[in-house]
Amino acid sequence: MSALPTLPPELLLFIAESAAASEPPTRLGSAAALPRVCKSLHRAVTPILYAHIVFTRHNFRLLAKLALDSSVLFAYVRSVTVPGSLPSCGVDDLQSITRAMTHLRAFTGSIQALVFVLEASDDLCLSSISVTGFVDPLALARTTIFPSISALATLAPALNHRTMQDLIALPHELHLLVAEHAARSNVYLRAVVAPILYTLISVRDSNYQNLVNLSRQQPAPLALTRGLHIGGGFGMVHNIAPIIRAMPRLDAVTCRSRMFDRIHPAFEDRIPSSITFWDVMLDEVFLPSSVIHAISTAAQLHINVFLHRWAWKSSLIIPAEYLVIDAHCVFFDSTPPRGLDQFLQKFDTLIAESCSLQRILLRARCEKPDVAAVIIRGFVGWAEEKRDPRIWVDDSIVRGVDDLGNSVREELGVKDALAGDALWLMGRQVFPGTL
């Protein structure tokens, strides 16, 4: 998702304009798939699309008709650019459009066009005027519409970068929704946007059947997928296999450990190198062999464990290069937290003997912020004692439950999945050094 805002601003603007005018499509399986309500999308995008208008010889009539039929849209206009000279037939159109731009504050264009704009409305109050082309100061001084020429500046016409920046600043979820709308109606745009839309797919109870249908399409869009998040219940287990088989490039999976045990045959011996189990895991006695095998082979591993009950034996090998451990203490919050010292001792052997480990990130997930703060200080103290540059700590305090006491592990799992590769580079390096 982070790749979409890096597209050229002109393309983003085109995407937004296409999406705002489109009809609600069938829901796809993107992780950020929001309710497809075009009215809401239109309200979000319209102020950006109409913030700046460039007049040309070809769009005068169209803009004039739009100002007559939908004058409310021009209330969003803050600046205009009128490049070149106006055709004689465009003067009346320009003035009718100007009357609809009740919040116009900035103008860029020729002196002749500026005169037409100012004469079109008595209430117009421009705070920024940029005159292009040659201007005769004496002729300008003789005009009655300017009290002085000191407020004028000579400026070459340019794209409205502020408009582009505002569009890029929209939430990533809206970027994804905008692109998804536009890609369905434009085959050329689809070729640019599809690799971004399908990079990460989230399977839920509400969309798995759509994804099964999508897996049968040729060419298969799911072949672009590299990351898979699985939420929801176990009722859709038997329908996930065709989805996974349609993802030959799949390399990252986020799900429950029990869900992974049920769907692992669909991987057909191509276990993803990046695995996140967002449910709390106990010791290896309670883990299926498929999960143990995944833990023993993943190059990037993210697991959730209880602080007071991480009783894994040394027989469980963790050869991961990047390891993220979320320590939970939801049901036994106390100060100081019970089991913190024993928890950290389990990493001593891992740190001392692992030749593959490049980075380990420790994060606290507790119900009480004060308990989380104590755990984080414990992580930092242990890292300072070890003096190992591979140890990183997340200083942020994130609650593992909501205000009603319900676990938010699944929501946190979605957030981590959306972070992509950035997940493995989070946190703060406690002991200075290089990896």
N, C-alpha and C positions, 0 to 999 in steps of 0.2 A: 504494500500500500504506500509506503514511503517513496516509491519510485514515481508515482503519478504526478506529484507536484513538480518533479524535475522535467516534465515535458515542456516544450516551448510555450511561453505565455499565450501566443496567438492560438495555439492548438487547444489550450485549456479554455480559452474564451469561446472557441468554436464548439467544444464539447459541452460547455455549460449552456450555450444558446440552443444547441440541438436537443439537449435533454429537457430544458424547460418547456419546449414546444411539443414534446413527444407524448404519446399515450402510455398509460401504465402497462409495463410488460409483465410477462409471467416471471415469478420470482426465481432467481438463480440461486446458486448455493454459496455465494461469497460470504466470508466470515462476517462482513459488516453489512449484510443485506438488511436494510431497514424497510418498513412498510412503504410500498410504492405509491405514494400519494403525490401526484404531479402538482397539485395546488401548493403543497408545502414546499416542494422543490422550486416552484416558480417564485414563491415569496422570498426564498433565500437567495436566488440567483438574480432576479430582476433588478434590484438596486445596484448590483455590480455591473450588469450588462448595460444599463442606461446611465451610469455615472458619467460617462463621457461619450459624446457623439461626434463623429467625423462626417462632415457633409461632402458629397461629391456630386459631379454632374449627373451621375446615374441614380442617385438615391433621393434626390430632392422630392420628386413626386410621391415616392413611397413613404417617406417620412412625413410629408404633408398630409397624406391620407391617414397615416397612423395617428398623427396629432389630432385629426378631426374625429376619428373613430374611437381612439383610446387615449385621450389626452392625459389621463391619470398617470400613464407610464412616463410622460415627459416631466412630471414633477420630481422624478429621481435624478434628472440631469443636473450636474454641477458644473460641467465645463464642455465647451464645444471647440472644434477646430474646423475652419473653413479654408482649405488650401486652394490656392489659385484664384482666378477671377470667377465671378458668378455669371452664369448664362442669364440673358435678359428674362427668360421665362421663369427663372428660379427665384427672383426677388420676392414676389408675393408668397411663394411657398415658404421661403426662409422666415418671413415675418409672421406667417400663421403658425409656424413651428415655434418661433421665439415666444409668442404669446402663451403657449402651453408650458414653457419652461419657467415656471414660477420661482424656482430656486437656483437659477443659473447664476454662477458667481465668477466664472473664468472664461475668457475668450482668447483664441489664437487665430489670427487670420489677417486678411488685407484690411486697409483702412476703409475701403468702400464697403466691404461686408460688415465691418463694425458699425458703420453709420446706419446701415439697414437694420441691424439687430437692435441698436439703441432706440431707433425711431419706432420700432414695432411695439414697444411697451413702455409706458410712463413709470411703471413700478420696478423696472429692472435696476438692480444695484450690483454692478460688477466690482469685485474686489481685486481682480487680477486681469490685466489686459496686456496681451503680447501681440504687437503688430509686426507682420512679416512683409518682406519686400521693401522697396524704396519708399520713404516717407518724406515729403517736403515739409520741413518744420514751419515755414511761413504759411503755407496753405493750411497746415494743421492748426496753427494758432488762430487763423481767421474763422475756424468753425465754431459755432455757438454751443456745441454739445460737450466741449471739453473745457473745464475751468482752467486747466494747465496741462502742460505736456510732461510734467515731472513724473507722473505716475506711469508713463508708458515705457516699455522696454522692447528692444528688437530681439526676437527669439525665433530660431528656425523651427519649423513644424516638426513634431516628434510624436511617437506613439505615446498613448497615455499609460505610462508604467505604473502609476498609482492604481489604476483599475486592475491591471494584471496582478499587482502585489496583493490587492484585496481579495482577488479570486483565489490566489494560491494560499492565502491565509485561512480559507475555509477549513472546517474540520476534515480530517482524512476520510471519515465515513461518508461525508457529503461528496467529496471528490470521487469516491468509489461509486456512489449511487449515480452521480452525474455521468460518469464514464459508462456505466452499465446501460443507462438509458440510451445514450447516444450511439453506442457500439451496436445496438440491435438494429438500428435503421441505416447505418452507413458502413458498407463493407470495407472501405479503405480505413476508416477510423477504427474498425474492429481489429484490423491487423496490428495496429499500434497498441491498442488498449487491452486486448485479450490476454497477452502474457502477464499483464499486471493483475487483471481481474481474477485469473485462475491460479495465480501463484499459491494462494492459500485458500483452501475450501473447508468450510465447517459443515459437518453432517449433524443434523438434528432430527427430532421426531417429525417436525413440520416440513422438512424439505428433502428427506432422503429419497422419497419416491421420484421427485423431480430429478435428482442426481442420478438415480438408476436409469431413467429415460435418457438423460444426457450422456451417460456412459455408452449408450448404443449408437450415438451419432457418429457419422463419418463426414469429414475428418473429426476426430475426437478432441474436443476442447480440453477435456480432462488430462490429455497427454501433456499439457503445459503445467500441470500442478506439481509443486515441489513440497508443499506442506499440507497436512491434514489434521484438522481438529475434530474430535468426535465427542459430542455431548449427548444429552438425552438419556433415555432408558435402554434396556437390553432387548426391547421388542423388535428393534430394527437390525439386530445382529446378522440375521441371515441375508439381509438385503445389502449389506455393506460390501460383501465380497466382489460383486461386479464393479462397484465404484472403485475399489482399490486396484483391481486388475486393469482398469482403464487408465491408471496413473503410472506409467513405466518410469517416470522421473521422480517419483515420490521418494523423498529423502528425510522427511521430518514428520513425526507423529506426536500428537498430544491427546491423551485419553486416560481413562481409568486403567489400572493394572488388570483388573478383572475383564474389562472390555478387550484389552489387548490379547488376553489369553484366548478369548472366544474368536477373535478375527485373525489371529496370526497365520492360520493356514492360507489365507488369501494372499499373503506376501510371497509365498512360494520361494522360500529360502533367500529372499532379498530383504533382509531386515534393515529398516532405515538406520542411518548412522546417527541421527538426532532424535532422541526420545524424551518425552516429558510424561511422567505419570503424576497427574494432579490429585489423585486420591492419596490419603495418608497410608503409608505402608508400614507393616510391622517387621518382624524378622523373617529370615528366609524359610522358616518352617511353614509359614502360611502362604508362601508365594508359589504360584504354579511354575513348572519347569520352563515354560515359554517365556515368562517374565524374567526369570533368573538368567536365561540365555541372552535375552535382550540387554539386560544390565551388564552382562559380561562381554558384550560385543560393541555396544554403542560408543561412538567417539565423543558424542555430546549427550550428557545425561542430566536430567533434572528430576529430582524426586522430592516427595513430601514425607516427613517422618515426625513422630511424636518425640518431643525433647526427653521425656522421662522413660521412653520405651523404644529405644533403638537398639535392640538386642541382636544385631546381626553378627554372625560369627566371622572370623577371619577367613573362613573357607570361601566366602563369597567375594570373588575377585571383581574389582571395579577398575577396568583399564582405561576409563574415559580420559580424553584429553581436556575436556571442559566439563566441570561438574558443578551443578547448582543444588544446594541443599536448603529446603525450606523447613525450619524447625517450628512445630506447632505445640502449643501448651494450652489449648482451649479449655479443657475440663479441669485442669489442676493448676490454675494460675495462683501463684503465691510469690512472695518476695522474701528471700531470693528464690528464683525458680528451682523447683525440685529436679534434680538429675542433670544440671548444666555441666558440672565437672565431669561426670561419667560420659556425657554426650561428647564432650570435646576430646576425651581420652581416646575415643574410638577412631579419631582422625590421625592420631600420632603415627600408627603403623602405616596408614595410607600415605601420609606425607613423606614418611621416611623411606618407604620401599617402592613407591610408584615411580617408574621411569617415564611413563607416558603422560602423566598429569601436567598440564601447562597452567591450569587455572582452576581454582575452587572458589565458589562464591557462597557465602553463608547469609541467610536471610531469616528474620524472626517473623512469625505469624502468630500473634496472641490476641486474646480478647481485651486485655487491659494494656493501654499504652505504656504505663509505668513498668510493667513486667517486661514488655518488649524492649524498653530502653535498657533494663538491667541485662537482658540476654545479649543485646548488641554490644554493650560494654564488655561482657564476658568474651564474646567473639574477638573483639579488638585486643583485649588483654592476652588471649591465647595466641593470636597472630603475632603480637609484639614479642612474646616469649619465644616463638618458633623462628622469628626473623627469616621468614620464607617469603620471597616476593610473589609466589604463586597464590598466596592467600588474599582473598578480597572479601570485603564485608559491605553489605547494603545497610546504610545508616537510616534509611527511611522506615518509618513505623507504619505498618499496614496491618489492619485488624483482620483476623481470620474468620470473624463472624460479623453479621450485620446487627442492627439495633435490637432485633428480636431474638438474637442468639443463634440464628441459623448460619450454617457454614456458607462461606462465599468462595470455597476452593474452586468450584467450577468457573465462576466469574473471573477469578484470578488466573485460571488456566487459559481462558480465552484471551485475556490481556497479554499473557506471556506468549501465546501463539502469534498474536498480531505483531508482537515485537520482532519476531523473526530472529535473524542472527544477532541482532542487537542484545538479545537476552544474555548471551554468553559473555558480553563485554560490559555488563552493568557493574555497579558497585564501586568501592574505593579500595585501592591498594594500600594495605596497612604498612607494610615494610617496604621502603623504597628499593627499587630494583627494576630490572627489565625481564620480560618473559623470554 
